[in-house]
Structure formats: structure tokens, C-alpha cells
Amino acid sequence: MRIFWKHLIIFALISTSLSACGLKGDLYIPERQYPQPKQQ
């Protein structure tokens, strides 16, 4: 039973750390170097 809890905690830590990737907001693109087409 102790192994189950250990695996569960490891899985929870890994899944929460991976789910946080990419949630920092919109991607910043510098307009001077990479001009973007105007959206309507």
C-alpha cells in the first residue's frame, strides 16, 4: 500500500508540473523584427 501512495504522489507532482507549461499568457512577438499582418 505504501508503494501505491508513493507512485500516486510522484504522478501528481509530474502531472501538475507538466500542466503548468505554456500557461504564462500570450506569446510575445516583437513587432520590429517580425511584423504581423493586421487583423480585422
BALOBA-1460 file (C-alpha; in Angstrom, 3 decimals):
// residues 40
<rec num="1" residu="m" x="0.000" y="0.000" z="0.000"/>
<rec num="2" residu="r" x="2.914" y="2.351" z="0.694"/>
<rec num="3" residu="i" x="4.194" y="1.917" z="-2.882"/>
<rec num="4" residu="f" x="0.775" y="2.968" z="-4.218"/>
<rec num="5" residu="w" x="0.870" y="6.275" z="-2.338"/>
<rec num="6" residu="k" x="4.439" y="6.922" z="-3.417"/>
<rec num="7" residu="h" x="3.524" y="6.390" z="-7.074"/>
<rec num="8" residu="l" x="0.392" y="8.490" z="-6.691"/>
<rec num="9" residu="i" x="2.339" y="11.426" z="-5.241"/>
<rec num="10" residu="i" x="5.012" y="11.196" z="-7.935"/>
<rec num="11" residu="f" x="2.349" y="11.082" z="-10.645"/>
<rec num="12" residu="a" x="0.544" y="14.086" z="-9.151"/>
<rec num="13" residu="l" x="3.756" y="16.127" z="-8.973"/>
<rec num="14" residu="i" x="4.743" y="15.304" z="-12.538"/>
<rec num="15" residu="s" x="1.284" y="15.959" z="-13.959"/>
<rec num="16" residu="t" x="0.906" y="19.314" z="-12.205"/>
<rec num="17" residu="s" x="4.361" y="20.465" z="-13.271"/>
<rec num="18" residu="l" x="3.734" y="19.477" z="-16.898"/>
<rec num="19" residu="s" x="0.274" y="21.020" z="-16.992"/>
<rec num="20" residu="a" x="1.745" y="24.386" z="-15.992"/>
<rec num="21" residu="c" x="3.854" y="24.539" z="-19.169"/>
<rec num="22" residu="g" x="2.600" y="27.134" z="-21.593"/>
<rec num="23" residu="l" x="0.129" y="28.828" z="-19.282"/>
<rec num="24" residu="k" x="2.091" y="32.049" z="-18.917"/>
<rec num="25" residu="g" x="-0.035" y="34.015" z="-21.378"/>
<rec num="26" residu="d" x="0.161" y="35.008" z="-24.987"/>
<rec num="27" residu="l" x="3.374" y="34.570" z="-26.906"/>
<rec num="28" residu="y" x="5.273" y="37.841" z="-27.200"/>
<rec num="29" residu="i" x="6.350" y="38.600" z="-30.778"/>
<rec num="30" residu="p" x="8.482" y="41.728" z="-31.288"/>
<rec num="31" residu="e" x="6.834" y="43.843" z="-33.996"/>
<rec num="32" residu="r" x="10.102" y="45.355" z="-35.249"/>
<rec num="33" residu="q" x="11.730" y="42.019" z="-36.076"/>
<rec num="34" residu="y" x="8.601" y="40.107" z="-37.138"/>
<rec num="35" residu="p" x="5.838" y="42.396" z="-38.441"/>
<rec num="36" residu="q" x="2.427" y="40.752" z="-38.163"/>
<rec num="37" residu="p" x="-0.413" y="41.209" z="-40.652"/>
<rec num="38" residu="k" x="-3.213" y="43.426" z="-39.379"/>
<rec num="39" residu="q" x="-6.263" y="41.512" z="-38.140"/>
<rec num="40" residu="q" x="-9.701" y="42.818" z="-38.975"/>
